[in-house]
C-alpha cells in the first residue's frame, strides 16, 4: 500500500475525526457523523482511512439507541505516542502521551537555557529518546518560556535566553524525528491544557500563572487566542494604580509584575523585615497566618484581581483558572475573587468561575500534547 500526502482539506477533516475520538467526544461512526454534520457514509470513509493508517481500531459493540448496536471506536494502542517538553529556566519536564492526550510518563531533566539552544536541545532529545523507547513518535509539542512566533517556531525578544532568537525549534526536532512539531509559549499551553480538562473544545476561559512572574493565556471556543502579534493575554505589564512607579523588566514602571509576582512579594517581604529567601518562604509564612506575610499575599491578589477585572468585563469568559506557586495561598485566591466580583459588571460575573487550576505542573504538557495532536500526519492510500 503506497501513501501519499493528503490534500489539506482532507487532512484537516481526518484530524477533526481523530480528535473527537481521542477526546472521547465521539465513540462510534454514527456519533462522528452527528458531531461533524456528515452523511453516515462519509463519516464511515473517514473512520476507515484512520483505521487503515493504524490510528483507530474498532472495539466491542456499544449501547444501542434503537436499531443495530454500533461498534465503538478507540485510539489504537499501537498507534504511537506524542512527546512533549516544558522548557524552564533550570529544568525541562518531558512527557510521553498516548494519542488520546493521556499522560503515560513524565521525567524532569536539568537544563540551562542560557547555554543556548544547541546545548539545551541535546539534553531534550536525549530525554526524548529515553522516554519514547521503541514507540513511534507521531508528533511533538514544545513549550518555550517566552513570546513565540507560531509560524517560525522561534522565541521573540526572550529574556535570559541568549542565542535563542531565530533558532527554529520545530525544524531542529522534525529533522531528527521526522514528526510534526507544535511550538507555543508556556502561558498559552497551560491555558489550553487546563481548559480542555474543564470544557473540552467549547467555552471561553483565562488561565493565569502567578509565580515568580505572571503570565496568562486566553482560550476562545476551545482554541488558543494569540492576537495579531502573539501578545494576547500579556496582563503582566498592565499598569496598576498604587504601584508606586516601581521599575519593571519591560522598561516601564508600575506594571502588575512589580506588585503581584512572586519576585515582588519576596522583595516586599524582605523590605518589611521578614527573614525570607524565596517566594515560597513568604507563602509558607502566609499559610501559617503570619500577619505581615498574609497582608502582602492578600494585597498581591487584590492587584491581580484589579488587572483581571478589566479583562473579565471585556472578554466575559466562563472561567478564570489560577495556577502557579502563589495560588496555594487561600488569602491570595480570595483576594483575586473579591476584587473581580467587586469591580466587574454583574452580567460578566453572573456565572463566572474563579478557581485554582486542577492540572498543576502538568497543564503545559497536556496543552502541548493537544496542540501537537492537530499536526499528526495521516497517510492516505
Buried (B, 14 or more C-beta within 10 A) or exposed (E): EEEEEBEEEBBEBBBBBBBBBBBEBBBBBBBBBEBBEBEEEBBBBBBEBBBBBBBBBBEEEBEEEEEEEBBBBBBBEEBBBBBBBBBBBEBBBBBBBBBBBEBEEBEEBEBEBBEBBEBBBEBBBEBBEEBBEEBEBBBBBBBBBBBBBBEBBBBBEBEEBEBBBEBBBBEBBBEBBEBBBBBBBBBBBBBBBBBBBBBEBEBBBBBBBBBBBBBBBBBBEBEBBBEEEBEBBBBBBBEBEEBEEBEBBEEEEBBBBBBBBBBBBBBBBBEEEBEBEBBBBBBBBBBEEBEBBBBBBBBBBBBBBBBBBBBBBEBBBBBBBBBBBBBBBBBBBBBBBBBBBEBBEEEBBEEBEBEBBEBEEBBBBBBBBBBBBBBBBBBBE
